[in-house]
């Protein structure tokens, strides 16, 4: 009888792990869907360009130093600070957004600023991301959505450092 209980407990634990894995897979799929959907606009943003553009969501329009952008970009990607591949990805994303007229180099390229065209694209991308987030969290109540945001913030504090996200956390 004790063996049957242990077997039953293992089956329940395995089922719980599978549901957790499926839920996490769904979450990751939704995140990728957000980035993929953003690429279908008129500017055809690549994943890294979308992520980089999202760093300007604070809406103040002030130039950001490349050092600051590099640090925040690495935070979004959740990579080690010395990862050389990120440096290449960042340079490519900056160049792509500048070429598309969404960012503008300032001070001989030491800082970058979002353009009006970039603000319009960021608004479009943000609306897409908000819609996917709403679908993803539809089954959650207000408290659960707030708890999920808090957990994401613990994993990556930079993910919720903007005033826009702070407002959302309060009203989620």
KEPA-652534 format. One line per 2 residues: number of its first residue (from 1); their letters; for each residue x, y, z of C-alpha. Coordinates in steps of 0.5 Angstrom, whole numbers, plus 500, padded with zeros to 3 digits. Each point is the difference from the previous one (the first is absolute). Example, Ala and Ser with C-alpha at 12.3 -4.5 7.8 and 13.67 -1.06 7.14 Angstrom:
1) as) 525/491/516  502/507/498
This chain:
1) xx) 500/500/500  506/505/502
3) xx) 503/498/493  493/502/496
5) xx) 500/507/504  507/502/498
7) xx) 499/498/493  493/504/500
9) xx) 504/506/503  505/499/495
11) xx) 495/500/494  497/507/503
13) xx) 507/503/501  501/498/493
15) xx) 494/503/498  501/507/503
17) xx) 507/500/497  497/499/493
19) xx) 494/505/502  506/505/502
21) xx) 504/499/494  494/501/495
23) xx) 498/506/504  507/503/499
25) xx) 501/498/493  493/503/499
27) xx) 503/507/503  507/499/496
29) xx) 496/499/493  495/506/502
31) xx) 507/504/501  503/498/493
33) xx) 493/501/497  500/508/503
35) xx) 507/500/496  498/497/494
37) xx) 494/504/499  503/506/501
39) xx) 505/498/494  493/501/495
41) xx) 500/507/500  502/505/495
43) xx) 507/500/503  501/492/500
45) xx) 504/501/507  504/494/502
47) xx) 500/497/507  506/504/503
49) xx) 497/506/496  493/499/504
51) xx) 504/499/507  504/506/499
53) xx) 495/505/498  496/498/506
55) xx) 506/503/504  497/506/498
57) xx) 493/499/503  501/505/506
59) xx) 498/505/495  504/506/502
61) xx) 503/501/493  507/501/503
63) xx) 506/497/497  503/494/503
65) xx) 507/498/501  503/494/496
67) xx) 503/498/507  493/500/503
69) xx) 496/497/494  505/494/500
71) xx) 499/499/507  493/500/499
73) xx) 500/496/494  504/494/504
75) xx) 495/500/505  494/499/496
77) xx) 504/494/496  502/498/507
79) xx) 507/499/498  507/500/504
81) xx) 503/507/499  506/498/497
83) xx) 496/496/494  503/502/494
85) xx) 495/498/495  495/505/503
87) xx) 505/506/498  499/498/493
89) xx) 492/499/501  500/507/503
91) xx) 504/503/495  496/497/494
93) xx) 493/502/503  503/507/501
95) xx) 502/500/493  493/497/498
97) xx) 496/505/504  504/506/498
99) xx) 500/498/492  492/499/501
101) xx) 500/507/503  497/498/507
103) xx) 506/502/504  505/505/499
105) xx) 507/501/502  502/506/504
107) xx) 507/502/502  504/497/495
109) xx) 496/493/501  502/500/508
111) xx) 493/501/501  493/498/497
113) xx) 493/503/500  494/497/497
115) xx) 497/504/494  492/502/499
117) xx) 500/494/495  503/496/506
119) xx) 495/502/505  494/498/495
121) xx) 503/493/499  501/499/507
123) xx) 493/502/502  498/495/495
125) xx) 505/495/502  497/501/508
127) xx) 493/499/498  502/494/497
129) xx) 503/497/506  495/503/504
131) xx) 495/496/496  504/493/501
133) xx) 501/501/507  492/501/501
135) xx) 499/494/496  506/496/504
137) xx) 497/502/507  493/500/498
139) xx) 498/494/505  504/504/506
141) xx) 496/504/505  503/507/501
143) xx) 504/498/506  503/494/496
145) xx) 502/505/495  503/504/505
147) xx) 504/495/503  502/497/493
149) xx) 503/507/499  504/500/506
151) xx) 503/494/499  502/502/493
153) xx) 503/506/504  504/496/505
155) xx) 503/496/494  502/506/496
157) xx) 499/507/504  501/504/493
159) xx) 494/497/497  495/504/504
161) xx) 504/507/502  497/504/495
163) xx) 494/505/502  496/497/495
165) xx) 501/493/503  499/502/508
167) xx) 493/503/498  498/494/497
169) xx) 502/496/506  496/504/504
171) xx) 494/499/496  501/493/498
